[in-house]
Amino acid sequence: MHERKYEVEVNGKTMIFTTGRLAQQANASVLARLGGTEVLATIVMPEEIREDIGYFPLMVDYEEKLYAAGKIKGSRFIKHEGRPTDEAILSARLVDRAIRPLFPKWIKNDVQVILTVLSFDKENDPDIVGLNAAVAALMISDIPWEGPIAGLRVSGNDGKWVVNPDYKTRKESDLNIVVAGTDEKILMIEADAPEASEETAYEGVEYAQKQFSSLIKTFEKMQKEIGKEKIQEPSFAEAEEEDSSSVNYEKETEKFISENIEKALFVDKKETKISRKKAVKGLLEDLEDHLKELQVGKEKRKKASSHGYGLVEAFVTNAIIKDEKRVDGRKLDEIRELTFDTGLLARTHGSALFSRGETQVLSVVTLDSPGSEQTLDTLEEDDTKKRYMHHYNFPPFSVGEAGPLRGPGRRDIGHGALAEKALACMIPSKEEFPYTIRVVSEVLGSNGSSSMGSVCGSTMALLDAGVAIKANVAGIAMGLASDESGKYKILTDIQDLEDGEGGMDFKVAGTREGITAIQMDTKTKGITNQIIKETLAQAKDARIQLLDQMEKVIRKPKELSEYAPRITSMKIDPEKIRIVIGSGGKTINEIIEKCGVEIDIDDDGLVMITAEKAERAKQAQEWVENLTHDVEAGEKYKGKVVRIMDFGAFVEILPGKDGMVHISKLANQRVEKVEDVCKVGDELEVEVVEIDDQGRINLKVQGVEGGSNDMRNGPRRGAERDRPRRQSRR
């Protein structure tokens, strides 16, 4: 293939797609560019079909190459890029959620999408470039995929929207939202906001969707001009089986399920996941026995079981759409039973247990010094530190399974990041609350949106730890029952069987005033704007219900835990930071050692002192205050004599700050020798007379009128030049 280039303008910005030159052994490859950001998308699908699996094996990998931003890995010992960063995993998940619904269900081949960031201009986020590069590559490949779609990020501020904003604009915006879909339907949403209204969130989705057209037309043009012929679904002849039956097992399965499912699932209320699983399992076992009686062979019975489970989900969906009937007996907008508790753990800084039905999450808060901030080694230069972290763990026992524990997987990282996003804008500023905050959500039971359970549990745990969050946050997962005719019902608080074909997972978190985070993906080929609008409204009602119940248990922050460190913060002149640090760190290390504290200083002059006991922090704070205090005439001090000269004594009035008491200011009577009045180590009560034009501090002993023997006891002519400068521990 010869190199081909396609350009498209989106709201004043040009995106360029180039193919035919790089990675020619892949099924397809496209290099996409926006500004100076370039991402290579490659798509590969081996010919081997994996008959042994019951799911579509799609892998989306997002590779951040630090050379793209002109950086070398920060580690002294390892310079090669290692495991993907959390940010890279989140970008991969974003692309995965957008493209996955459009692959046909019959594909059982491995499909791998690799997005490699080759160049980064620190302005245009590579995730959006990568998403559209993946779409372009899928369109021109021979891999079956029912696109095209487009993906864009928009930021809004005071009703004005910016498409694919730079990082600065995103930080200053009321809402940042990534939307993927077509001109008519939406497949994926990812958003964060400092309390955006439902109307603003919907406007953001609508505005992004209006910009899709030019991208979609470009992808269609690429497919028409250079696209390969798509692979067709293979047809397999049914294997000969040693049975005497000519029964159509699919029709027999459909008949059996339709005749028996009402009794299996709806006659008696099935309130637990286990009871529903047993009911479905029993139904499929009865189906197996029925087909055996009809002498249907083993392979066909196996396929019938898989087909039967799909029919069960379809029946559940149909019951919701037609009769508004849910398996556990709830109304469509009803939340499962809620229970909450706080302060469960004896020695942690804060903890809370959140239960919604069978979903149970234990969130635990740890408070530490500013020095415990996380350093991020990413492409972006601005976001190098993180002081609020939310981590999420999903052990196998939470769903009644056994499995290896190998650290957080992609799902864990994604759910933790969503909960973090929901709460991050509510964390008090560093000046107000200088702690580094880590929240860990341990999922103890899962059946329907443990990530939103983490949001609720973490809100209560933060309050239990004494963190004065700006507003309380709750989250809910919304679902959808829909059919091919376009009929649908929106569900509040989805669980197990309700998450079938024709469904969605629409998570919304926020406060009473507005939305802080959204994450939506779907198992359909997209949902309409009307469904989005209705879902946002129904989710708000659920969020308020959750907050009402949570705030009955805890509403405001408690006192700081006795086990949490104490942090005192203060502001100093940034020009005086060097005084506190001292030469080679001598001064700050002396304070740390003698006071038993940790000290962190920001470039803007914010000094944060961490200690186990408040009195130690106070001692260190006074030391820093004295070091940075601007001495003024008239101030009085009790200082120590540190040096004696013929013409006077040098007195340390503050740590690292000396002033000189001239011999004429040592006493009201005549003084022949300085040593007659004081010696090194003596304490003198002194008063500041003046600070001269060279910054030197002139003192007098308190109560001395002074001056009667100035000439007689003053230095010889020219001796003033020998007077040493004020000594400072810098």
MARTI-273922 format. One record per residue (C-alpha): residue in one letter; z negated, x, y. Coordinates in pm, whole numbers, plus 50000, padded with zeros to 5 digits. Each point is the difference from the previous one (the first is absolute). Layout:
AZXY
...
# end
This chain:
M500005000050000
H500875012450346
E497295000150263
R499784966750181
K497944992150307
Y498894966050129
E498284993950332
V498124969250110
E498154992450323
V496714981449977
N498574989550334
G501355030750180
K499245025449725
T502715013849773
M499395003649627
I502485021049803
F500644997649625
T501905028649832
T501065001549636
G502365019649775
R498615034750066
L496425003649870
A498494993549655
Q503254990749829
Q498554997349647
A497814970450094
N501394964749956
A500104999450378
S498585019550293
V499864993250374
L498725021350286
A498674977950279
R499255012250351
L498224984950299
G499595023550294
G498975033049843
T498424984149693
E502055002749680
V499194986349654
L502025004949682
A499964970549759
T501075005549639
I500294973149732
V500145007549628
M500164976649700
P500405016449656
E502124981749740
E497174997149749
I498504965249980
R496254997749939
E499794970649763
D496315006749933
I498754988850342
G499484966150156
Y500335010250362
F502535015950235
P499315037950016
L500765006850368
M498645032050154
V500125006150376
D498945034650116
Y499725011350360
E500025037750052
E498675014850326
K501335035350048
L497915018050262
Y502985021150104
A501454967650135
A497515002550287
G500055038050022
K496575003149834
I498495021049721
K497254985749783
G496555006450148
S498355012949682
R499525037949996
F500735002149629
I502554972549924
K503094996850216
H502164979149767
E499944962350052
G497834985149726
R499144964149912
P501264974850253
T497724992350291
D498514965350033
E502454993650284
A502945009149775
I498724976849726
L499674971550249
S503575005850118
A501234999549639
R498164967349934
L501464984750316
V503565007149881
D499204989249643
R498684966150115
A503124993950207
I502645007949737
R498354990649667
P500534961950013
L503795003850018
F500505018249669
P501174976749722
K497374992749738
W502155011449708
I499895036850102
K497805020449768
N501385034150101
D497885024250201
V501034998650365
Q498765027250233
V500315000350377
I499055033050165
L499755001750379
T499805035650132
V499105005950365
L502225029450103
S499524999050378
F497384984050223
D500204997750378
K496374988150046
E501344968650164
N501814978849739
D497934991549693
P501785010749679
D498784969649803
I502414976050172
V502845025249976
G499225004349630
L499884962649933
N503464994450146
A501345031349829
A498824985549667
V501754967050074
A503255018150086
A499845020749682
L499314969549782
M502914981650157
I502575027149924
S498605008549655
D501034984549670
I496404988249945
P499654962050005
W498134989050310
E500264967750196
G499905014150354
P500565007650275
I496834997950205
A498875018950310
G496645013350107
L498635006050350
R496735006950177
V499264982050326
S497105004150242
G498954973850251
N498095002050324
D499554970650238
G502894981449837
K502415029250025
W501375014149674
V501255034749916
V502075007149687
N499155031649804
P497485011950263
D498755035750030
Y496435008649905
K498664997750357
T501394964850043
R498504989249668
K496535011850103
E500174980050323
S501354968049843
D498344966649927
L501814997749666
N501935023849774
I501964983449724
V502525011449738
V502294972549873
A502665001649728
G502394972449906
T503224982250092
D501104978050289
E498514970349816
K497125012249784
I497195025750004
L499065021349701
M497315023150137
I497585001850294
E497515027350093
A498064996750325
D496975012350192
A498624987250327
P496854998950213
E499504962349960
A503524986250043
S500424962450000
E501884982449721
E502664991050256
T500465036550100
A500285010949637
Y502634973649931
E501945009950314
G500025036049877
V501494989749665
E502594978250170
Y500975026850252
A500455026549730
Q502114976349792
K502374994150291
Q500815037250003
F501025001549630
S503564988050041
S501715032350103
L498315020049724
I500864974449732
K503654999150111
T500135038049979
F498604999849645
E502524973449897
K502795020850149
M498835030949813
Q499994980949671
K503454985650060
E501575033450096
I498285025349772
G497744980449766
K500255005149624
E500504971049765
K496644986149894
I498815003049640
Q500024966249826
E497324985149780
P500625011649642
S500574973549735
F498345005549665
A500874981449684
E496964984949836
A498925021349705
E500444984249658
E496664988149875
E498904989949659
D499094964350082
S501464967249890
S499634984750344
S502694994150256
V497404988450253
N500655008150366
Y496685017350062
E500294997950380
K500444962350005
E497294995849738
T497655021650209
E500694979650313
K499384967549813
F496745012249843
I498585013950326
S500844968950202
E498374977349738
N496795020249968
I499285018150328
E498374970450175
K497334998049731
A499605037949986
L499495006150373
F499244967950188
V497954976249785
D496855020750034
K499435019550322
K500615037149942
E497835016650264
T500005035849866
K502725025249937
I498815004749642
S500174962749926
R503544998350138
K501085030949803
K498554985049681
A501784967250065
V503375017050052
K499445022949701
G499134970349781
L503094981450116
L502295029549918
E498325004549660
D500664963449924
L503625005850107
E500205029349757
D498734978249713
H502404972250092
L503015023449994
K498875014649667
E500054965049854
L503574997050124
Q500725033449825
V500895018150325
G500125037849945
K497505025350136
E502235014550276
K500864965650132
R496334989949994
K499165030650205
K502604990550261
A498764964249990
S496475011450087
S501245018950308
H502144970350100
G497054976749944
Y497745019250239
G502654996650271
L500124962649933
V496214997950040
E500235016050346
A502894976750088
F497974969849890
V497035011150213
T502335004050298
N501564965849940
A496564983449978
I499105014850339
I503264989150166
K500154964849856
D496364990149965
E498115025850212
K498075007249681
R498475034149931
V498775011749661
D496425005450124
G499924966150175
R499935013150359
K501854985050295
L502955020350127
D498045012650304
E496675004549823
I498295033849959
R498135007749680
E496195001849994
L498655027150231
T496845020849962
F498865029250216
D497185025150012
T499165030850206
G497745030249970
L500315002149621
L499765037649958
A496775018950067
R501145032350164
T503464993050139
H500514994950372
G501404964849956
S501264977949717
A501244964649932
L501174980049702
F502814974850050
S500924974749731
R502784974150020
G500444983149666
E500355027949744
T501005025850261
Q496985022050071
V499965030050234
L497135023650082
S500585017950332
V497875030250092
V499815017450340
T499225036650065
L499355013450352
D500365037050072
S500475024850283
P503255002350199
G500715032549815
S500674979349686
E503174985150147
Q503035002149774
T502695024650102
L503474986549922
D502755024549907
T502954977350076
L503315001050181
E498524983650309
E498185023550238
D498014974150192
D497994983949720
T498325030849859
K496444986449976
K498584968249852
R496414989050056
Y500144966449822
M501084999349636
H500164971949748
H500405008249631
Y500574975249718
N499355004649628
F501354977049730
P498455009649662
P501464984649681
F496804980849920
S500614978650310
V502694981349802
G498325003249662
E502115029049882
A499385035449876
G501915028950150
P499775035950125
L498445008050338
R502415023450179
G499224994850366
P501574975250238
G503514988249920
R502624986950241
R498594964949985
D496505012550083
I501305020450293
G502054970650128
H497144974949979
G497575024550160
A502425006350286
L500464962750057
A496254994250026
E499715030550227
K502744986550225
A498264966250020
L496745015550123
A501105031350189
C500504982750337
M496484985449979
I498235033449954
P498095010450316
S501345029850194
K498825035349939
E498134999650332
E498144968149900
F499395009249636
P500825036449926
Y499584998049622
T502695006949745
I500124968449788
R501104997149638
V500074966749819
V500624998849626
S500814966749834
E499274999449628
V501834971349832
L497644986849732
G502084969549914
S503554990850094
N501824966849989
G501844994350325
S500095023350298
S497315026049960
S501465017150309
M499054970550219
G496634999149824
S499645036350108
V500574990050362
C497264973749987
G497565021849806
S500615029850226
T499344979550314
M496584990549866
A499285035349876
L500795014550344
L497634975150162
D497375008749738
A500435036950095
G499424992450368
V503605005250115
A500604978550308
I503534988949912
K501754981650283
A500494968349794
N499544989249641
V503115000749780
A500954979649692
G503134998649788
I501704975249768
A502985000849764
M502454971250024
G502414990249725
L503094978549955
A501304976349738
S503744994350048
D503054990049800
E503755005450029
S500484966750179
G498005013050298
K496854979749940
Y496775019150053
K496254998450047
I497835026750162
L496825009849818
T496775013850141
D498225026549791
I502455005249711
Q498985011649653
D501555009949662
L502454973049880
E500814989450358
D501735033150070
G503174992049808
E503714999150072
G500744983450330
G496735013450139
M498845023150274
D497005021250080
F499344994850371
K496805017650109
V498634993750348
A496875016350145
G498444994950339
T497164988150221
R499334965950150
E502225009950292
G503035013849819
I501775019549729
T499295036749932
A502215005649692
I502744983149797
Q501615010049672
M502564977349836
D502305004149705
T501714974549781
K501364994049652
T502794978850146
K503195010350178
G498234994550328
I497944973550178
T500954979850305
N498545003150347
Q498514965249964
I497995011549697
I498775030250200
K498904978150290
E498144975549773
T498395028049801
L498635017050311
A498444967350116
Q498484992149658
A498725035849968
K498224997050335
D498084969449879
A498955019049687
R498995030650203
I497724979250222
Q498404984349692
L499325034449857
L498495012850325
D497774969150025
Q498595006949653
M499725037850045
E498154996550329
K497354978249836
V499015031749812
I500575026350270
R501504996150345
K498855029450211
P499385036749918
K496615009149859
E497965029950109
L501485033249894
S498875009349649
E497075023949986
Y502095021449764
A502925003550242
P500135031150220
R499214996050369
I502745008550248
T499495005250371
S503115001650215
M500405011950356
K502805009550238
I500315033850167
D502575015350231
P502815012849772
E499995032150205
K496455006649876
I500794997249629
R500325038049987
I496425003150132
V498644978849714
I502045018749741
G499225034650138
S501685032849920
G501254998549639
G498034967749948
K496675017650056
T498414973250218
I501014969349798
N499005016849674
E496595008050147
I499494963450094
I501124988749654
E497675024249823
K496894994950212
C500294962350029
G501344993149648
V502944979150119
E503794997449982
I501965001050326
D503554987950052
I501775003450334
D503274982750091
D502445014750249
D499164972450250
G496375011750016
L498474974949757
V497095017749829
M498644984049680
I496755012849850
T499144989749643
A496535004149854
E497894985149723
K497234992950250
A500434986350350
E497615025350158
R502155029249883
A503094984250156
K498054994750324
Q498935036650004
A503605011649961
Q501194975250262
E497535013850256
W501215035049920
V503634990450063
E499064981050315
N498205030750133
L502965022449916
T502444977850186
H497774988850285
D501215008650350
V497015015750177
E499424987150355
A497895012050291
G496524985050005
E499694996149622
K496825013649844
Y499675017549664
K497485017749784
G501845031549892
K499435032549817
V500385034450159
V502755017849810
R500595031050216
I498315018450286
M501785020350270
D498665018050306
F501104971650227
G498924970149788
A499604982649666
F502634981649796
V498714967349855
E501734979449728
I499674964550127
L502304984249741
P501445013149672
G502545026150102
K499384995150373
D498065025650205
G499115000250363
M498535027750218
V496684997850185
H500225025750281
I496835020950043
S499454982550332
K499884966249820
L497485009749730
A496894993050208
N498904990350349
Q498245033750043
R501655034150014
V501235012549658
E500385037749953
K501414999249647
V501434971249799
E497805010449707
D496954992050213
V500884963149973
C501794996149664
K501375017849700
V502684992449740
G498994970249789
D497824983550264
E500684963850093
L500504991350365
E500304966450168
V502995004250227
E502164980050239
V503725003950067
V500595012250355
E503795001549990
I503085006949787
D502075025950185
D503805001050029
Q500215021149683
G498064974249797
R496805021049989
I496714980949998
N497365010750251
L496424989149927
K496545001350146
V496624995149842
Q498874964550068
G497734997750306
V501205033150152
E501084997050361
G501545034949966
G501875023650229
S497165020150169
N500735032649817
D503774995149946
M501095031850180
R497205021749881
N500304990649633
G503764993049997
P502495022749829
R501275030650175
R503304997950182
G502754994849744
A497564993449717
E500984963049993
R503225011349834
D497895012849708
R498464965749939
P501224988049660
R501764966549976
R498124970349858
Q499875003749622
S501494971149803
R500244996249625
R503644991649991
# end
